[in-house]
Amino acid sequence: MKAIILAAWEWSRLRPFTNTIPKPLIKIMGKTIIEHNLEHIYSHVNEIIIVIKYKAELIKKYFWDNYKWTKITYKKQGYEKWTWAAIRGIKSDLDVLIIYGDSIIEKNDLEKIIHLNGYWVLAKKVEDPSKYGIFKIDTDNNISEIVEKPDSYIGNLANIWGFKMNSKILDIIYNIPLSKRWEYELTDAVNEYVKRFPFKAIEIKWAFIDIWYPWDILTANKHFLDKLTESQIWWTIEEWVTIKWNIILEEGALLKSGTYIEWNVYIGKGAQIGPNTYLRWSTVIWDNCKIWNAVEVKNSSFWDNTNAAHLSYIWDSIIWNNVNIWWGFSSANLRHDNKNIKVPVKWELTDTWMRKLWAIIWDNVKTGINTSTMPGRVIENGSYTMPGEIVK
């Protein structure tokens, strides 16, 4: 079997983060998004083909030509916009597994369709079928058709892009004509395939994790941390450190005296925490970060090489690479009227459906002493704030 991983899109909803990296390389709980899926499939396939376009060189540099000795090759998508256009021209004599590289399907569900006899697609029950591609199935789960955003109710099993098909799907994709919208359509390819071959839908039993917006990173981190049942400690903890629940402490990391950790937390390679730091509730701190004296962090994600100086208060925030948060930094994460937090996305205010969200801070930001922010504010790449500034 060959795996085809679709990883070509720019994904503008995740700006500012996708300004500097493609979505598949966003880190969730110890691994990039694409690695979460590769980890589940690499031992079951002969070759991994990654379809790339946006910031393609970063993906190639990250993986080179193999993943744990399973061969990786790359297919560069051209000017065609849509997914099935990206697959056109790929050849295989083996069955193929086609999945997204920018969402996470859990191990049990992926391995289920790999090992089941026949050909299958993973599907998810949804509350509003009119927003999705919906499979029409019979009582034995055989697919007769997929309908994009149906006007009337035909079922509620939506496509989430976990296809196990025989190699003939590649010929079908290559030969389907352009649609009226001048696109190579998913629905056309699948509907032609089900005319020729038995194809069944199977409902996922575990989580399907898609990162649509920056704040979804916090939800995804929490999902994995909630499943952490025992600590994995690979490096140094000084005396007088208190750890409630479970942590992952990677190689080279250091917990200094007086640090207090509540709930499950991830701490990356070479990170230094403390002294007298308070970490709690689903916090993820990546490689080579420094969280100094008397800093409180809750439900936040720090990327590589970021520092938070003493006497700072950081809740419900996403802080990217090489950020320097100087002392006295604090922010509001809750509106006085208790309404949902709205964040600018693609130049429009978007409802996060969250009541608590602090700040989203890009790469290479420096804050002055005693900077504070209003809920849900974005601080742009390379910016700095003045001492005592309120980011409104």
C-alpha positions as CSV (number, residue, x, y, z in Angstrom):
1,M,0.0,0.0,0.0
2,K,1.1,3.6,-0.7
3,A,0.0,6.6,1.4
4,I,-0.8,9.9,-0.3
5,I,-0.7,12.8,2.2
6,L,-2.3,16.1,1.0
7,A,-0.3,19.0,2.4
8,A,-0.3,21.7,-0.3
9,W,-2.7,24.4,1.0
10,E,-1.8,27.9,2.4
11,W,-4.7,27.9,4.9
12,S,-5.1,31.6,5.4
13,R,-7.5,31.2,8.3
14,L,-4.5,30.2,10.4
15,R,-2.6,33.4,9.8
16,P,-0.5,34.8,11.4
17,F,1.1,31.4,12.0
18,T,0.9,30.1,8.4
19,N,2.7,33.3,7.2
20,T,6.0,31.6,8.2
21,I,5.2,27.8,8.1
22,P,2.7,25.5,6.3
23,K,-0.2,24.2,8.4
24,P,1.1,20.6,8.5
25,L,4.2,21.8,10.4
26,I,2.2,23.4,13.2
27,K,3.1,21.6,16.4
28,I,0.5,19.9,18.6
29,M,1.7,18.2,21.8
30,G,5.2,17.0,20.8
31,K,4.7,16.5,17.1
32,T,3.8,18.4,14.0
33,I,0.2,17.8,12.7
34,I,1.4,15.7,9.8
35,E,3.6,13.6,12.0
36,H,0.7,12.6,14.2
37,N,-0.7,10.8,11.1
38,L,2.6,9.5,9.8
39,E,3.3,7.9,13.2
40,H,0.1,5.8,12.7
41,I,0.7,4.7,9.1
42,Y,4.4,4.5,8.3
43,S,4.8,0.9,9.3
44,H,1.8,-0.2,7.2
45,V,2.9,1.3,3.8
46,N,5.7,0.9,1.3
47,E,5.9,4.5,0.4
48,I,4.6,7.9,1.5
49,I,3.8,10.5,-1.2
50,I,3.4,14.0,0.2
51,V,1.6,16.5,-2.1
52,I,3.2,19.9,-1.5
53,K,2.9,23.5,-2.7
54,Y,2.7,26.3,-0.1
55,K,6.2,26.6,1.5
56,A,7.0,23.3,0.0
57,E,10.7,23.5,0.8
58,L,10.0,23.6,4.6
59,I,8.2,20.3,4.4
60,K,10.9,18.7,2.3
61,K,13.6,20.0,4.7
62,Y,11.7,18.7,7.7
63,F,11.4,15.1,6.5
64,W,13.9,14.8,3.6
65,D,13.4,11.3,2.0
66,N,12.1,9.1,4.7
67,Y,10.0,8.9,7.9
68,K,11.5,6.2,10.2
69,W,13.0,4.5,7.2
70,T,9.8,4.5,5.2
71,K,10.5,6.2,1.8
72,I,9.0,9.6,1.2
73,T,8.6,11.2,-2.2
74,Y,7.1,14.5,-3.1
75,K,4.5,15.6,-5.7
76,K,4.5,19.4,-6.3
77,Q,1.0,20.7,-7.0
78,G,0.8,23.1,-9.9
79,Y,-1.5,26.0,-10.4
80,E,-4.7,23.9,-10.0
81,K,-6.6,25.0,-7.0
82,W,-8.3,21.9,-5.7
83,T,-7.5,18.6,-3.9
84,W,-8.0,16.0,-6.6
85,A,-6.0,18.1,-9.1
86,A,-3.1,17.6,-6.7
87,I,-3.3,13.8,-7.0
88,R,-3.6,13.8,-10.8
89,G,-0.5,12.1,-12.3
90,I,0.4,10.0,-9.3
91,K,0.9,6.3,-10.3
92,S,0.6,3.2,-8.2
93,D,0.1,-0.6,-8.7
94,L,-0.8,-0.9,-5.0
95,D,-3.8,0.1,-3.0
96,V,-3.6,3.7,-1.8
97,L,-4.4,5.4,1.5
98,I,-5.4,9.1,1.0
99,I,-5.5,11.4,4.0
100,Y,-5.0,15.1,4.8
101,G,-1.7,16.2,6.2
102,D,-3.3,19.1,8.1
103,S,-5.8,17.4,10.3
104,I,-5.3,14.5,12.8
105,I,-7.1,11.1,12.7
106,E,-6.4,9.0,15.7
107,K,-4.5,5.7,15.5
108,N,-7.4,3.3,16.1
109,D,-9.5,4.7,13.3
110,L,-6.6,4.8,10.8
111,E,-5.4,1.3,11.6
112,K,-9.0,0.0,11.3
113,I,-9.4,0.9,7.7
114,I,-5.8,-0.2,6.9
115,H,-6.4,-3.7,8.2
116,L,-10.1,-4.3,7.2
117,N,-10.6,-6.3,4.0
118,G,-12.0,-4.3,1.1
119,Y,-12.1,-0.5,0.6
120,W,-13.3,2.0,3.1
121,V,-13.6,5.7,3.9
122,L,-13.7,7.2,7.4
123,A,-16.7,9.4,8.1
124,K,-18.0,11.5,10.9
125,K,-21.6,12.1,12.0
126,V,-22.3,15.8,11.8
127,E,-25.2,17.9,13.1
128,D,-25.5,20.1,10.0
129,P,-25.0,17.9,6.8
130,S,-25.6,20.9,4.6
131,K,-22.1,22.1,5.3
132,Y,-20.3,18.9,4.2
133,G,-19.8,16.2,1.6
134,I,-22.3,13.6,2.7
135,F,-22.2,9.9,1.8
136,K,-25.4,8.1,0.8
137,I,-25.2,4.6,2.2
138,D,-27.3,1.5,2.4
139,T,-27.9,-0.7,5.5
140,D,-24.5,-2.4,4.9
141,N,-22.7,0.9,4.7
142,N,-22.1,0.6,1.0
143,I,-21.7,4.0,-0.6
144,S,-23.8,4.8,-3.6
145,E,-22.9,8.5,-3.9
146,I,-21.3,11.4,-2.2
147,V,-23.3,14.7,-2.3
148,E,-21.6,18.0,-1.6
149,K,-23.6,20.2,0.8
150,P,-27.0,18.5,0.1
151,D,-30.1,20.6,0.1
152,S,-32.3,17.9,1.6
153,Y,-31.4,15.2,4.2
154,I,-29.7,12.1,2.8
155,G,-27.8,11.1,5.9
156,N,-25.3,12.7,8.3
157,L,-22.0,10.8,7.6
158,A,-19.5,13.4,6.4
159,N,-16.3,12.9,4.5
160,I,-13.2,13.6,6.7
161,W,-10.6,12.4,4.2
162,G,-9.5,9.0,5.2
163,F,-9.7,6.9,2.0
164,K,-8.5,3.4,1.5
165,M,-9.0,2.6,-2.3
166,N,-7.5,0.4,-5.0
167,S,-5.1,2.0,-7.4
168,K,-7.8,2.5,-10.1
169,I,-8.9,5.7,-8.3
170,L,-5.7,7.3,-9.6
171,D,-6.8,6.5,-13.2
172,I,-10.2,7.9,-12.5
173,I,-8.8,11.1,-11.0
174,Y,-6.6,11.5,-14.0
175,N,-9.4,11.1,-16.5
176,I,-12.3,13.0,-14.9
177,P,-13.2,16.1,-16.8
178,L,-13.3,19.6,-15.4
179,S,-16.6,20.4,-13.7
180,K,-18.9,23.4,-14.5
181,R,-16.8,25.3,-11.9
182,W,-13.6,24.4,-13.8
183,E,-12.4,22.2,-11.0
184,Y,-11.5,18.5,-10.7
185,E,-14.1,17.6,-8.2
186,L,-13.9,15.1,-5.3
187,T,-17.6,14.2,-5.8
188,D,-17.0,13.3,-9.5
189,A,-14.1,11.0,-8.7
190,V,-15.8,9.2,-5.8
191,N,-19.0,8.8,-7.6
192,E,-17.3,7.3,-10.6
193,Y,-15.3,5.0,-8.3
194,V,-18.4,3.6,-6.5
195,K,-19.9,2.7,-9.9
196,R,-17.1,0.3,-10.4
197,F,-15.9,-1.0,-7.0
198,P,-17.5,-1.8,-3.7
199,F,-16.8,1.0,-1.3
200,K,-18.0,1.4,2.3
201,A,-18.1,4.2,4.9
202,I,-17.2,3.6,8.5
203,E,-17.9,6.0,11.3
204,I,-14.9,7.2,13.3
205,K,-15.0,6.2,17.0
206,W,-12.2,8.4,18.2
207,A,-11.5,12.1,17.8
208,F,-11.0,13.9,14.5
209,I,-8.9,17.0,15.2
210,D,-8.9,19.8,12.6
211,I,-7.1,23.1,13.3
212,W,-9.2,25.7,11.5
213,Y,-8.2,28.8,13.5
214,P,-5.3,29.7,15.7
215,W,-7.2,29.1,18.9
216,D,-7.9,25.5,17.9
217,I,-4.3,24.8,18.8
218,L,-5.3,25.2,22.5
219,T,-8.2,22.7,22.1
220,A,-5.9,20.2,20.3
221,N,-3.2,20.4,23.0
222,K,-5.8,19.9,25.7
223,H,-7.2,16.8,23.9
224,F,-3.8,15.1,24.0
225,L,-2.8,16.2,27.5
226,D,-6.1,15.0,28.9
227,K,-5.1,11.5,27.7
228,L,-1.8,11.6,29.5
229,T,-2.1,9.0,32.2
230,E,1.5,8.9,33.5
231,S,4.5,11.2,33.6
232,Q,7.4,10.9,31.1
233,I,10.4,12.6,32.8
234,W,13.6,12.5,30.8
235,W,15.6,15.2,32.5
236,T,16.2,17.3,35.7
237,I,13.9,18.3,38.5
238,E,15.4,20.2,41.4
239,E,14.3,19.9,45.0
240,W,11.1,21.5,46.2
241,V,9.2,21.1,42.9
242,T,5.6,20.1,43.2
243,I,3.9,18.2,40.4
244,K,0.2,17.4,40.5
245,W,-1.2,15.0,37.8
246,N,1.2,14.2,35.0
247,I,3.9,15.9,32.9
248,I,6.1,15.3,29.9
249,L,9.6,16.7,30.6
250,E,11.8,16.3,27.5
251,E,15.6,15.9,27.3
252,G,17.6,18.8,28.5
253,A,14.7,20.5,30.3
254,L,15.0,21.8,33.8
255,L,12.4,22.4,36.5
256,K,13.9,24.8,39.1
257,S,13.1,24.8,42.8
258,G,9.7,26.2,43.9
259,T,8.0,25.4,40.5
260,Y,4.4,24.2,41.1
261,I,2.6,22.3,38.3
262,E,-1.1,21.6,38.3
263,W,-2.9,19.4,35.8
264,N,-1.1,17.8,32.8
265,V,1.7,19.9,31.1
266,Y,4.2,19.4,28.3
267,I,7.7,20.9,28.6
268,G,10.0,20.6,25.6
269,K,13.7,20.0,25.1
270,G,16.1,22.4,26.7
271,A,13.3,24.5,28.4
272,Q,14.0,26.1,31.8
273,I,11.1,26.6,34.2
274,G,11.4,28.6,37.4
275,P,12.3,29.2,40.1
276,N,8.8,29.7,41.7
277,T,6.8,29.3,38.5
278,Y,3.2,28.2,38.4
279,L,2.1,26.1,35.4
280,R,-1.4,24.7,35.1
281,W,-4.2,23.3,33.0
282,S,-3.0,22.1,29.6
283,T,0.0,24.2,29.0
284,V,2.5,23.3,26.3
285,I,6.0,24.8,26.4
286,W,8.3,24.0,23.4
287,D,12.0,23.7,23.0
288,N,14.5,26.1,24.6
289,C,11.9,28.3,26.2
290,K,12.6,30.1,29.5
291,I,9.8,30.8,31.9
292,W,11.2,32.8,34.8
293,N,10.5,33.6,38.4
294,A,7.0,34.2,39.6
295,V,5.3,33.7,36.2
296,E,1.9,32.1,36.1
297,V,0.9,30.2,32.9
298,K,-2.4,28.5,32.3
299,N,-3.8,26.8,29.1
300,S,-1.2,28.3,26.8
301,S,1.1,27.3,24.0
302,F,4.7,28.6,23.7
303,W,6.7,27.8,20.7
304,D,10.5,27.5,20.4
305,N,13.0,30.0,22.0
306,T,10.4,32.1,23.7
307,N,11.1,33.8,27.1
308,A,8.6,35.0,29.7
309,A,10.3,37.2,32.3
310,H,9.4,37.3,36.0
311,L,6.2,38.6,37.5
312,S,4.1,37.9,34.4
313,Y,0.6,36.4,34.1
314,I,-0.2,34.4,30.9
315,W,-3.6,32.7,30.4
316,D,-5.3,31.1,27.4
317,S,-2.7,32.4,25.0
318,I,-0.7,31.3,21.9
319,I,2.8,32.6,21.7
320,W,5.0,31.8,18.7
321,N,8.8,31.6,18.2
322,N,11.5,33.9,19.5
323,V,9.2,36.1,21.6
324,N,10.5,38.1,24.5
325,I,7.9,38.8,27.1
326,W,9.4,41.3,29.5
327,W,8.5,41.5,33.2
328,G,5.2,42.6,34.4
329,F,3.3,41.4,31.3
330,S,-0.4,40.7,32.0
331,S,-3.6,40.5,30.1
332,A,-7.4,40.1,30.4
333,N,-8.8,36.9,29.0
334,L,-12.4,37.5,29.8
335,R,-14.7,40.3,28.7
336,H,-16.6,42.2,31.3
337,D,-19.9,41.4,29.5
338,N,-19.1,37.7,29.4
339,K,-19.6,37.6,25.6
340,N,-17.6,35.4,23.3
341,I,-14.1,36.6,22.3
342,K,-13.7,37.8,18.7
343,V,-10.4,37.7,16.9
344,P,-9.5,39.3,13.5
345,V,-9.1,36.6,10.8
346,K,-8.6,37.5,7.2
347,W,-9.4,41.1,8.1
348,E,-12.7,40.3,9.7
349,L,-13.7,39.8,13.3
350,T,-14.4,36.1,13.8
351,D,-16.3,34.6,16.7
352,T,-14.1,32.1,18.6
353,W,-17.1,30.7,20.5
354,M,-14.7,31.0,23.5
355,R,-15.3,33.1,26.6
356,K,-11.7,33.0,27.6
357,L,-8.9,33.9,25.2
358,W,-6.0,36.1,26.0
359,A,-3.4,37.0,23.3
360,I,-2.1,35.6,20.0
361,I,1.5,36.7,19.5
362,W,3.5,36.2,16.4
363,D,7.2,35.5,15.9
364,N,9.9,37.8,17.1
365,V,7.7,40.1,19.2
366,K,9.2,42.0,22.1
367,T,7.0,43.5,24.9
368,G,8.0,46.4,27.1
369,I,7.8,46.1,30.9
370,N,4.2,46.2,32.3
371,T,2.6,45.6,28.9
372,S,-1.0,44.4,29.1
373,T,-3.6,43.3,26.5
374,M,-7.3,43.2,26.1
375,P,-9.0,39.8,25.4
376,G,-8.3,38.1,22.1
377,R,-5.7,40.6,20.7
378,V,-3.2,39.8,18.1
379,I,0.4,41.2,18.2
380,E,1.9,41.2,14.8
381,N,5.2,39.6,13.7
382,G,8.3,41.6,14.7
383,S,6.3,44.1,16.7
384,Y,7.3,45.6,20.0
385,T,5.3,47.4,22.7
386,M,6.3,50.3,24.8
387,P,6.6,50.1,28.6
388,G,3.2,50.3,30.2
389,E,1.4,50.0,26.9
390,I,-2.2,48.6,26.8
391,V,-2.8,46.6,23.5
392,K,-6.4,47.4,22.7
